[in-house]
Amino acid sequence: MADRAQPVRPGAGIVAATLVAVTILGSLAAVFWRAGGAVSPGPADWSAVRFTILQALVSAGLSLVLAIPVARALARRRFPGRGLLVTLLGAPFLLPVIVAILGLLAVFGRSGWVNGALGAFGLPPIQIYGFHGVVLAHVFFNLPLATRLILQGWAEIPAERFRLAAQLNLGPGDIRRLLEWPMLARIAPGAFAVVFGICLTSFAVALTLGGGPRATTVELAIYQAFQFDFDLGRAAFLACIQIALTLSAALIALRLATGESFGAGLDRIVDRWDADAPGLRLTDTACIMFAALFLVVPMAAVAVNGLPGMLSLPASVWRAVATSLKVALLSLAVLSALAIPMTAALSLGRHRWIDLAGLLGLAVSPLALGTGLFIVLYPLADPAALALPVTAGVNAVMALPFAMRILVPAARTIVQDHGRLGAHLDMGRGPFLRLVLLPRLAPQLGFAAGLGMALSLGDLGVIALFANNDAATLPLQIYRLMGAYRMQAASGAALLLMLLAFGAFWICDHKGRARAET
């Protein structure tokens, strides 16, 4: 179609993408500029780099090793509640990090359920702080993600391949060698790189379970350089290292995300004749039960420990709730203002650089972006006075890549199916957007909005850099309560935060799907 027949206009999307690119690249430029005069890194900085890489390697390796048998068990078993369990595997992505850490402390902490059971048998307690705790928390967050990625790989093997293997009377060993290992060789390296990249930038985990000279990550070192030393040059240099590590992981993930698939099938349900042996059934059952307990028990611990604390929450928690809701709603407004025009522009199938601009948020950690914004804003205004709008903006940029992945495929289909008819009816671009594109995009818009709200409500990154005592979000207030050893109030606030995050996601997602049905 010629430009004048297009049902949507790309201009607003180009402006939004340019704004995102300038914000991210400008912040990075400020970091690089400031790092030019930085002091030489000391032994503690290189120790933080080594610890960051080591914990990310171990966390990604353990997550992948545990995820493979769990994904294989889910791929070859059908049982009541399987769909719910697969859905629950997405819960840690929405669960605020500080809430999950409180759940892990309740289960694996010094006075937790596991150490209580070990003490009853006279066994020594396990330690959760330091390297072990950071790895444990990362496995809790990334085991479900790795399982979902690998499970998708199993689902891509056509049922006809398994049917042919059964007709040739191939055993479980032959299935592994001919079908499963080639699939894992294609999927697992990319999944490892994705999890490795995520573990490089998990600030809240290192802040609460790490710390100390032997368990400090690069992001935690950036935070300490700001908060304790106010050494902008050292913080900028560390941010440069953080960016280099994250970009390296992203490039490796993109390079490994290639390979030949098994081809198309007829979308039949896979019947695994090779997995009927009692030993295999028992192994699969054990793997599925392990994953379910490892996922559900910490969240249940948050609910059990948080209920008494919710009855006597201090006033500071309710002020933090109001602040978090303001930040999340502002972040949602910014996310919508960026994602909708960029999606409309990409639905035309042109301007691919807009997609790349939207993905920039994945290559930069929130703390590195916050470092750049701090350097830019510090000579102009008090960063603490801009803490909430800056946090909302960074949260929106961080959620933008996920929103784009949700919205763009559906928008392209809508424009392809209805754009020509809209042009023939001489429907203007505004009416087409209001009457055709947005209503049909309602389910995806609701899902993306819920995801953006949940991620913003649970963020504990940029706000820790900018905020003063008068401007705490709920995750930051929970961290402060933990630091003051007010664990009952912290547990109650964590339960409240979990309900807010899941509730916001459910409301937005439900509204979007309900809007599509009317």
Salt bridges, closest charged atoms under 4 A:
ASP3 OD1 - ARG350 NH1 3.13
ASP45 OD1 - ARG234 NH2 2.91
GLU156 OE1 - ARG186 NH2 3.11
GLU160 OE2 - ARG268 NH1 3.43
ASP174 OD1 - ARG177 NH2 3.28
GLU180 OE2 - ARG272 NH2 2.99
ASP229 OD2 - ARG234 NH1 3.49
ASP274 OD1 - ARG272 NE 2.97
ASP276 OD1 - ARG281 NH2 3.45
ASP284 OD2 - ARG76 NE 2.68
ASP284 OD2 - ARG77 NE 2.76
ASP355 OD1 - ARG405 NH2 3.12
ASP509 OD2 - ARG513 NH2 3.20
